[in-house]
Amino acid sequence: MADAHLGYAARCGSHPASGLNHRVRDGYLSYRAVVRDMIAKEVDLVIDGGDTFHQSHPSIGAIVWARRQMEALAAAGIPVIGNTGNHDASADRSKSPATAAINDPARGIDYVTEPYRVFEPLEGLAVHMISHYGLAQSERLLPEPIDGVVNLLSAHGAAMLPGHEVFRSVDSPGEVPIGLDILADDRFAFKALGHYHGMGEILPNVWYAGSLVRRGFADPAGGRGWLLCKVFADGQVVVEPQYIDQRPQFDLPRIDAKGKTGAQVEEEIRANLETVDVANAIIRQVVVNCSTSTRRGIDQPALAKLTESALMWMPDFVRPQAFDQTLDRVSDQLIDPVTGLVVDSVGDGVTEAVPGAAAAVVAARTADSVAASLTSAGSADLPTVYGSWVEDYASAVGLAQEMKPTVITEGIRHLKAASQFVETGDFAIPDARARRSEQEQTAAEQTQRLRAAARRSPSQAVAGADVPGTSPDTSPDTSPDTNPGAGADPAPGVPTDAGAGEGLF
């Protein structure tokens, strides 16, 4: 199993009985369901691929819950070998990762908190564990198999497969790649990977176990659970995916609001909602080309009432872009705003695609996309994000060759701007200086100086240094272990897993 992400929360309210955020509770239940299933199937060994916790500083409740499940495995006589993922790991190497809190070798629960370890838990079997630290460039190593036994390998990172979506998820905090030299090493009979949240085989005998909970619509769709691996003495490995129940999640068919009234769009939304069972579900409805006037014509309180039994109702109204006014004209050609293809009139109102003519427009949109990705990433991740994008993602999305110099220039500009923010830990907004007036810029620089002075002398109040959400003697929490898109902090409290407490779940 892998990627339990215990403590992951969303803005969805709390469970009445336990007081836990509903998504935190979903993660706890999934983790327990997998452990119970493993015990019921009498497995000989459990390998945890990492990211057991969502943060490197998890709540006490998350730690206690994880320890209880590990103790259940120990009581059943099942040893555990666990890895440390990027979410478990602290960016400060002087601090222990979250997995250290559940490491209990005396009970047969071994979590690897160093770069690499090899175990021989069963006769004729060796398990090589490369943690997040062991894949980092500064500590990277190549494992050597042990002769005369079946060698398995587990690592936590993004498989370096250009064009595969696992290598295009570049916004994950602290992500590190797993090189092809490791993935293609056939001296290891099987590679059990963590980090990517979709379950499946990406190369022969190379599997991602996937996450135990789908974290909203950013995670790939598909079943969640664990992998039952049958290892034979000759090195053959047979994998049988095991699935657990999940909270229903529906991404409703996208609606194009162009040329429609609010009432017409609302009617389509209602029709989409009738196709699913909304109770306790997570539901998203994306409406594109939705102008402000159209959106105001949609009775959103009525839709909220209609979906009140859902855990999360997520309407997403996307306004028309400047080039989405009917069809754009570029060099006397038309661009279809839905497909992005350039079309040309051939008479009688019929159009046909013009091969290659859309490259400039598609590339421009792609450049905007990568700019947004670079801006949203933490400065510490920018070089990895940018390097991965230029070499692999650009090709995968069909970036025009002539646009690459422009994108490279844009990326360097972002990186330079980000480097100015490393000491403060803030995120870079490269265009902010250009948009400000001279007066605004002067005021902003003065505020920055005052805040810097406040951090140097935290016991003294500095007039004018306050900014919304901070005070002169405190700086914003900019820990790189915190995922900005993760939602609300986990609810406090330690769940109960036995006796009368069973009813809470």
C-alpha positions as CSV (number, residue, x, y, z in Angstrom):
1,M,0.0,0.0,0.0
2,A,1.0,3.6,-0.3
3,D,-0.1,7.3,0.0
4,A,-2.5,7.1,2.9
5,H,-2.1,10.8,3.5
6,L,-3.5,10.6,7.0
7,G,-4.6,14.1,8.0
8,Y,-5.6,15.3,4.6
9,A,-8.6,17.6,5.0
10,A,-10.9,19.6,2.8
11,R,-13.3,22.5,3.4
12,C,-16.4,20.3,3.9
13,G,-17.4,20.4,7.5
14,S,-17.0,17.8,10.3
15,H,-18.4,14.5,11.2
16,P,-21.0,15.1,14.0
17,A,-20.0,12.1,16.2
18,S,-16.2,12.3,16.1
19,G,-15.7,16.0,15.3
20,L,-13.2,15.0,12.6
21,N,-13.1,16.8,9.3
22,H,-15.0,14.4,6.9
23,R,-12.1,13.9,4.6
24,V,-9.7,13.3,7.5
25,R,-12.2,10.7,8.7
26,D,-12.3,9.2,5.1
27,G,-8.6,8.8,5.2
28,Y,-8.6,7.1,8.6
29,L,-11.4,4.7,7.5
30,S,-9.6,3.8,4.3
31,Y,-6.3,3.1,6.2
32,R,-8.1,0.8,8.7
33,A,-10.0,-0.9,5.9
34,V,-6.8,-1.8,4.1
35,V,-5.1,-3.1,7.2
36,R,-8.1,-5.2,8.2
37,D,-8.2,-6.6,4.6
38,M,-4.5,-7.5,4.7
39,I,-5.0,-9.3,8.1
40,A,-8.0,-11.2,6.8
41,K,-6.1,-12.4,3.7
42,E,-3.2,-13.5,6.0
43,V,-0.4,-11.7,4.1
44,D,3.2,-12.5,5.1
45,L,4.6,-9.0,4.8
46,V,3.3,-5.4,4.4
47,I,5.3,-2.9,2.3
48,D,4.2,0.7,2.8
49,G,5.3,2.9,-0.1
50,G,5.4,6.2,1.8
51,D,3.4,9.4,2.4
52,T,1.6,7.7,5.3
53,F,1.0,11.3,6.5
54,H,-0.1,14.3,4.6
55,Q,2.3,16.6,6.5
56,S,5.7,16.2,8.0
57,H,4.3,17.5,11.3
58,P,1.1,15.4,11.6
59,S,-1.5,15.8,14.3
60,I,-1.4,13.6,17.4
61,G,-4.7,12.0,16.2
62,A,-3.1,11.0,12.9
63,I,-0.1,9.5,14.6
64,V,-2.2,7.6,17.2
65,W,-4.5,6.2,14.5
66,A,-1.5,5.0,12.3
67,R,0.2,3.4,15.3
68,R,-3.0,1.5,16.2
69,Q,-3.2,0.0,12.7
70,M,0.4,-0.9,12.8
71,E,-0.1,-2.6,16.2
72,A,-3.0,-4.6,14.7
73,L,-0.6,-5.9,12.0
74,A,2.0,-6.7,14.7
75,A,-0.5,-8.5,16.8
76,A,-1.4,-10.7,13.8
77,G,2.3,-11.5,13.3
78,I,2.7,-9.5,10.1
79,P,5.9,-7.5,9.8
80,V,5.8,-4.0,8.2
81,I,8.5,-2.3,6.1
82,G,7.6,1.3,5.4
83,N,9.1,4.1,3.4
84,T,9.3,7.8,3.9
85,G,7.7,9.9,1.1
86,N,7.9,13.6,0.3
87,H,4.9,14.5,2.4
88,D,6.4,12.6,5.4
89,A,9.8,14.2,5.0
90,S,10.8,17.6,6.4
91,A,12.7,20.0,4.2
92,D,15.0,20.5,7.1
93,R,17.2,17.3,7.2
94,S,18.0,18.0,10.9
95,K,14.3,17.2,11.7
96,S,12.9,13.6,11.8
97,P,10.3,12.7,9.2
98,A,6.7,12.0,10.3
99,T,7.2,8.3,9.8
100,A,9.7,8.2,12.7
101,A,6.7,8.5,15.0
102,I,5.4,5.1,14.0
103,N,8.7,3.3,13.6
104,D,8.7,0.4,16.1
105,P,11.3,-2.2,15.2
106,A,10.8,-4.1,18.4
107,R,7.3,-5.0,17.1
108,G,8.4,-5.7,13.5
109,I,7.4,-2.2,12.3
110,D,10.3,-0.8,10.4
111,Y,10.0,2.6,8.7
112,V,13.0,3.8,6.7
113,T,13.9,7.3,7.7
114,E,17.3,7.3,6.1
115,P,18.1,7.4,2.3
116,Y,18.3,3.6,1.9
117,R,18.0,0.3,3.7
118,V,17.7,-3.3,2.7
119,F,15.8,-5.9,4.7
120,E,15.6,-9.7,4.5
121,P,12.2,-10.2,6.3
122,L,11.5,-13.7,4.9
123,E,13.8,-16.5,3.8
124,G,14.9,-16.1,0.2
125,L,13.5,-12.5,0.0
126,A,15.3,-9.1,0.1
127,V,13.4,-5.8,0.1
128,H,15.3,-2.7,-0.9
129,M,13.8,0.6,0.3
130,I,14.8,3.9,-1.2
131,S,13.2,6.8,0.6
132,H,12.4,10.3,-0.6
133,Y,15.9,11.2,0.8
134,G,17.6,8.5,-1.2
135,L,16.2,9.8,-4.5
136,A,17.2,13.5,-3.8
137,Q,20.0,14.5,-6.0
138,S,22.3,15.3,-3.1
139,E,22.0,11.8,-1.6
140,R,21.0,9.8,-4.7
141,L,22.2,6.2,-4.8
142,L,21.7,3.0,-6.8
143,P,20.9,-0.2,-4.9
144,E,22.7,-3.4,-5.4
145,P,20.7,-6.7,-5.3
146,I,21.7,-9.5,-3.0
147,D,22.8,-12.7,-4.8
148,G,20.8,-15.9,-4.3
149,V,17.5,-14.4,-3.2
150,V,14.5,-12.7,-4.9
151,N,15.0,-8.9,-4.7
152,L,12.2,-6.4,-4.5
153,L,12.5,-2.7,-4.6
154,S,10.3,0.1,-3.2
155,A,10.8,3.8,-3.9
156,H,8.7,7.0,-3.5
157,G,8.8,9.5,-6.3
158,A,7.7,10.3,-9.9
159,A,8.7,7.6,-12.4
160,M,10.8,9.3,-15.1
161,L,8.6,8.3,-18.0
162,P,8.5,11.2,-20.5
163,G,4.9,11.7,-21.7
164,H,3.3,9.7,-18.9
165,E,1.1,11.7,-16.6
166,V,2.9,10.5,-13.6
167,F,5.9,12.6,-14.7
168,R,3.7,15.6,-15.5
169,S,2.5,16.1,-11.9
170,V,5.1,18.7,-11.3
171,D,3.4,20.8,-8.6
172,S,3.8,18.3,-5.7
173,P,5.9,19.7,-2.9
174,G,9.4,18.4,-2.8
175,E,8.8,15.8,-5.5
176,V,11.8,13.8,-6.7
177,P,12.1,11.6,-9.8
178,I,12.8,7.9,-10.0
179,G,15.3,7.4,-12.8
180,L,15.0,5.0,-15.6
181,D,18.2,3.4,-14.5
182,I,16.3,2.2,-11.4
183,L,13.0,1.4,-13.1
184,A,14.6,-0.7,-15.9
185,D,17.0,-2.7,-13.6
186,D,15.7,-6.2,-14.2
187,R,17.8,-7.6,-11.4
188,F,14.9,-6.6,-9.2
189,A,11.9,-8.9,-9.7
190,F,9.3,-6.2,-8.8
191,K,9.2,-2.5,-8.0
192,A,6.5,-1.3,-5.7
193,L,6.3,2.5,-6.0
194,G,4.6,5.3,-4.0
195,H,3.8,8.9,-4.8
196,Y,1.5,8.8,-7.9
197,H,-2.1,8.4,-6.8
198,G,-3.4,6.2,-9.6
199,M,-3.1,2.4,-9.1
200,G,-1.6,0.5,-12.0
201,E,1.4,-1.0,-13.8
202,I,3.5,1.6,-15.7
203,L,6.2,-0.8,-16.9
204,P,6.6,-4.6,-16.7
205,N,6.6,-5.4,-13.0
206,V,6.7,-1.8,-12.0
207,W,3.5,-0.8,-10.1
208,Y,2.1,2.2,-8.3
209,A,-0.2,1.1,-5.4
210,G,-2.1,4.4,-5.7
211,S,-3.5,6.5,-2.8
212,L,-6.0,5.2,-0.3
213,V,-8.2,8.2,-0.8
214,R,-8.8,10.3,-3.9
215,R,-8.0,13.9,-3.0
216,G,-10.6,15.7,-4.9
217,F,-10.4,16.1,-8.7
218,A,-6.7,16.8,-8.8
219,D,-6.1,13.0,-8.3
220,P,-6.7,10.6,-11.1
221,A,-10.0,8.7,-11.1
222,G,-10.1,5.0,-10.5
223,G,-10.3,2.4,-7.7
224,R,-8.4,2.7,-4.5
225,G,-6.9,0.0,-2.3
226,W,-3.7,-2.1,-2.2
227,L,-1.8,-4.7,-4.1
228,L,-1.7,-8.3,-3.2
229,C,1.7,-9.6,-4.6
230,K,2.4,-13.3,-4.8
231,V,6.2,-13.7,-5.0
232,F,7.6,-17.1,-6.2
233,A,11.1,-18.5,-5.6
234,D,12.0,-18.2,-9.3
235,G,11.3,-14.4,-9.1
236,Q,7.9,-14.4,-10.7
237,V,5.5,-12.0,-9.2
238,V,1.7,-12.0,-9.6
239,V,-0.1,-8.9,-8.7
240,E,-3.8,-8.8,-7.7
241,P,-5.3,-5.3,-7.0
242,Q,-7.5,-5.2,-3.9
243,Y,-10.1,-2.5,-3.7
244,I,-11.8,-0.8,-0.8
245,D,-15.0,1.4,-0.6
246,Q,-14.6,5.0,-1.5
247,R,-16.8,8.1,-1.1
248,P,-18.6,8.7,-4.4
249,Q,-17.1,11.5,-6.5
250,F,-18.7,12.8,-9.7
251,D,-17.2,15.2,-12.2
252,L,-20.4,16.1,-14.2
253,P,-20.3,16.7,-17.9
254,R,-18.9,20.1,-18.8
255,I,-21.3,22.7,-19.9
256,D,-20.5,25.4,-22.5
257,A,-22.6,28.4,-21.7
258,K,-21.8,30.4,-24.8
259,G,-24.9,32.0,-26.2
260,K,-27.1,30.6,-23.4
261,T,-29.1,32.3,-20.7
262,G,-28.7,31.6,-17.0
263,A,-31.9,29.7,-17.0
264,Q,-30.8,27.4,-19.8
265,V,-27.5,26.7,-18.1
266,E,-29.3,26.0,-14.8
267,E,-31.5,23.5,-16.6
268,E,-28.5,21.6,-17.9
269,I,-26.9,21.6,-14.5
270,R,-30.1,20.1,-13.0
271,A,-30.2,17.5,-15.8
272,N,-26.7,16.5,-14.9
273,L,-27.4,16.3,-11.2
274,E,-30.3,13.9,-11.9
275,T,-27.9,11.4,-13.3
276,V,-26.1,10.9,-10.0
277,D,-26.9,10.1,-6.4
278,V,-25.8,13.3,-4.7
279,A,-26.0,12.0,-1.1
280,N,-22.7,12.2,0.7
281,A,-20.9,12.6,-2.6
282,I,-18.3,15.1,-3.9
283,I,-19.7,16.7,-7.0
284,R,-18.1,19.2,-9.4
285,Q,-19.8,21.0,-12.3
286,V,-17.6,23.0,-14.6
287,V,-19.4,25.6,-16.8
288,V,-17.1,27.3,-19.4
289,N,-17.7,30.5,-21.3
290,C,-20.0,31.7,-18.5
291,S,-20.3,35.5,-18.5
292,T,-21.1,37.4,-15.4
293,S,-24.6,38.1,-16.6
294,T,-25.2,34.4,-17.4
295,R,-23.9,33.4,-14.0
296,R,-26.2,35.9,-12.3
297,G,-29.1,34.3,-14.1
298,I,-28.5,31.0,-12.4
299,D,-30.4,30.3,-9.2
300,Q,-27.4,29.2,-7.2
301,P,-29.2,29.1,-3.8
302,A,-31.7,26.7,-5.4
303,L,-28.8,24.5,-6.7
304,A,-27.2,24.5,-3.3
305,K,-30.6,23.4,-1.8
306,L,-30.8,20.6,-4.4
307,T,-27.3,19.4,-3.4
308,E,-27.5,19.9,0.3
309,S,-27.2,16.2,1.0
310,A,-23.8,16.1,-0.8
311,L,-20.6,16.3,1.1
312,M,-19.2,18.9,-1.3
313,W,-21.0,20.8,-4.1
314,M,-18.4,22.5,-6.3
315,P,-19.8,24.7,-9.1
316,D,-17.0,26.1,-11.2
317,F,-18.0,29.0,-13.5
318,V,-15.3,29.9,-16.0
319,R,-15.6,33.3,-17.7
320,P,-15.0,33.6,-21.4
321,Q,-11.5,34.5,-22.4
322,A,-10.7,37.4,-24.6
323,F,-10.2,35.2,-27.6
324,D,-13.4,33.3,-27.0
325,Q,-15.7,35.8,-28.6
326,T,-17.5,33.5,-31.0
327,L,-14.5,32.6,-33.2
328,D,-11.1,34.4,-33.1
329,R,-9.7,35.6,-36.4
330,V,-5.9,35.3,-36.9
331,S,-4.5,36.1,-40.3
332,D,-8.0,35.8,-41.8
333,Q,-8.5,32.4,-40.2
334,L,-10.8,31.4,-37.5
335,I,-10.0,29.6,-34.2
336,D,-12.5,27.3,-32.7
337,P,-12.5,28.2,-28.9
338,V,-13.6,24.7,-27.8
339,T,-11.1,22.6,-29.8
340,G,-8.4,25.2,-30.2
341,L,-8.2,24.3,-33.9
342,V,-7.8,26.9,-36.6
343,V,-10.5,26.5,-39.2
344,D,-11.1,28.2,-42.6
345,S,-14.3,28.8,-44.4
346,V,-14.9,26.6,-47.5
347,G,-18.3,28.0,-48.4
348,D,-21.9,27.4,-47.3
349,G,-21.0,28.0,-43.7
350,V,-18.8,24.9,-43.7
351,T,-15.3,25.1,-42.1
352,E,-12.3,22.7,-42.1
353,A,-9.3,22.4,-39.9
354,V,-6.1,24.1,-41.1
355,P,-3.2,21.8,-40.2
356,G,-0.6,23.4,-37.9
357,A,-2.1,26.9,-38.1
358,A,-3.2,26.8,-34.4
359,A,0.3,26.2,-33.1
360,A,0.9,29.9,-32.1
361,V,-2.4,30.2,-30.2
362,V,-2.0,26.8,-28.5
363,A,1.5,27.6,-27.6
364,A,0.5,31.0,-26.2
365,R,-2.1,29.3,-24.0
366,T,0.4,26.7,-23.0
367,A,2.9,29.4,-22.0
368,D,0.3,31.0,-19.8
369,S,-0.3,27.6,-18.2
370,V,3.3,26.9,-17.4
371,A,3.7,30.5,-16.0
372,A,0.8,29.8,-13.6
373,S,2.3,26.5,-12.6
374,L,5.7,28.1,-11.9
375,T,4.2,31.0,-10.0
376,S,2.2,28.6,-7.7
377,A,5.1,26.4,-6.9
378,G,7.4,27.1,-4.0
379,S,10.7,28.7,-4.8
380,A,12.5,25.6,-3.6
381,D,10.7,23.5,-6.1
382,L,11.0,25.9,-9.1
383,P,14.2,24.4,-10.7
384,T,12.7,20.9,-10.6
385,V,9.4,22.1,-11.9
386,Y,10.9,24.1,-14.7
387,G,13.4,21.5,-15.8
388,S,10.8,18.7,-15.9
389,W,8.4,20.9,-17.8
390,V,10.7,22.0,-20.5
391,E,12.2,18.6,-21.3
392,D,9.0,16.4,-21.0
393,Y,5.8,18.2,-20.4
394,A,6.3,20.7,-23.3
395,S,6.5,17.8,-25.7
396,A,3.6,16.0,-24.2
397,V,1.3,18.9,-24.7
398,G,2.5,19.6,-28.2
399,L,4.3,22.9,-27.6
400,A,5.4,24.4,-30.9
401,Q,9.2,24.3,-31.4
402,E,9.3,28.0,-32.2
403,M,7.7,28.8,-28.9
404,K,10.3,27.0,-26.8
405,P,12.7,30.0,-26.6
406,T,9.9,32.2,-25.4
407,V,8.9,29.7,-22.7
408,I,12.5,29.2,-21.6
409,T,12.9,33.0,-21.3
410,E,9.7,33.2,-19.3
411,G,10.9,30.4,-17.1
412,I,14.2,32.0,-16.4
413,R,12.5,35.2,-15.5
414,H,10.3,33.4,-13.0
415,L,13.3,31.6,-11.5
416,K,15.2,34.8,-11.0
417,A,12.3,36.5,-9.4
418,A,11.7,33.5,-7.1
419,S,15.3,33.5,-6.0
420,Q,14.8,36.9,-4.5
421,F,12.2,35.5,-2.1
422,V,14.2,32.5,-0.8
423,E,15.3,34.2,2.4
424,T,11.8,35.2,3.4
425,G,10.2,32.0,2.1
426,D,7.4,33.9,0.3
427,F,6.2,32.9,-3.1
428,A,7.4,34.9,-6.1
429,I,5.0,37.0,-8.2
430,P,7.3,38.1,-11.0
431,D,4.9,40.5,-12.6
432,A,3.8,42.3,-9.5
433,R,6.6,45.0,-9.7
434,A,5.6,45.8,-13.3
435,R,1.9,46.3,-12.4
436,R,2.5,48.6,-9.4
437,S,2.7,52.3,-9.7
438,E,5.8,54.0,-8.4
439,Q,4.0,55.1,-5.3
440,E,2.7,51.6,-4.6
441,Q,6.1,50.2,-5.2
442,T,7.7,52.6,-2.7
443,A,5.1,51.7,-0.1
444,A,5.6,48.0,-0.7
445,E,9.4,48.3,-0.3
446,Q,9.0,50.2,2.9
447,T,6.6,47.6,4.3
448,Q,9.1,44.8,3.3
449,R,11.9,46.6,5.2
450,L,9.7,47.1,8.2
451,R,8.8,43.4,8.2
452,A,12.4,42.4,7.9
453,A,13.3,44.6,10.8
454,A,10.4,43.0,12.8
455,R,11.8,39.5,12.2
456,R,15.3,40.6,13.3
457,S,13.9,42.1,16.5
458,P,10.7,40.1,17.3
459,S,10.3,41.5,20.8
460,Q,9.9,45.0,19.5
461,A,6.7,46.3,17.8
462,V,7.4,48.0,14.5
463,A,4.9,50.6,13.4
464,G,3.5,50.1,10.0
465,A,4.8,46.6,9.6
466,D,1.5,44.8,9.9
467,V,0.0,43.1,6.9
468,P,-3.3,41.2,6.8
469,G,-3.0,38.0,8.7
470,T,0.4,38.7,10.3
471,S,1.9,40.8,13.1
472,P,5.3,42.5,13.4
473,D,6.7,39.8,15.6
474,T,5.4,36.8,13.6
475,S,6.1,35.8,10.1
476,P,3.6,33.8,7.9
477,D,3.9,30.0,8.0
478,T,5.7,29.2,4.8
479,S,6.8,25.6,5.6
480,P,7.5,23.8,2.4
481,D,5.8,20.7,3.8
482,T,2.4,22.4,3.7
483,N,0.5,21.8,0.5
484,P,-1.2,25.1,-0.4
485,G,-4.1,23.3,-2.0
486,A,-4.7,20.8,0.8
487,G,-7.6,22.7,2.4
488,A,-8.3,23.2,6.1
489,D,-6.1,22.0,8.9
490,P,-7.0,18.6,10.3
491,A,-9.6,18.7,13.1
492,P,-8.1,18.0,16.6
493,G,-8.9,14.8,18.5
494,V,-7.8,11.2,18.7
495,P,-10.3,8.8,17.2
496,T,-11.1,5.6,19.1
497,D,-10.8,2.2,17.3
498,A,-12.3,-0.3,19.8
499,G,-15.2,-0.8,22.1
500,A,-17.7,1.9,22.5
501,G,-15.7,4.2,20.2
502,E,-16.4,1.9,17.2
503,G,-19.7,3.7,16.8
504,L,-18.0,6.9,16.0
505,F,-17.0,5.5,12.6
